[in-house]
Amino acid sequence: MARPQSPRGQGRRRVIDAAVELFAEHGVSGTSLQMIADHLGVTKAAVYYQFHAKEDIVLA
């Protein structure tokens, strides 16, 4: 059975929300894409799929 598809943009929103939480705790420079991925329970590639760089998340 196929997984239900997420509404468009929900993945980006999850990454942004996780990043904001980690940025508040560790600062932008102290937060890596791997930390964001670990927080979400996904691979770093999944984060890169949504954003090409941490700076893109900061600007989102």
DAHUKA-V180673 format. One record per pair of residues at least 4 apart in sequence whose ideal C-beta (glycine too) atoms are under 6 Angstrom apart, sorted by the first residue. I is the first residue (numbers start at 1). J is the second residue. D is the distance in whole Angstrom. If there is no record, write none. Layout:
I,J,D
I,J,D
This chain:
6,10,4
9,13,6
11,50,5
12,50,5
15,47,6
15,50,5
16,60,5
18,36,5
18,39,5
18,40,5
19,23,6
19,36,5
19,57,5
22,26,6
22,31,4
22,35,6
23,28,5
23,31,5
26,30,4
26,31,5
31,35,5
33,44,6
33,47,5
33,54,6
34,44,5
36,47,6
37,42,5
37,43,6
37,44,4
37,47,5
42,46,4
51,56,4
51,57,5
52,56,6
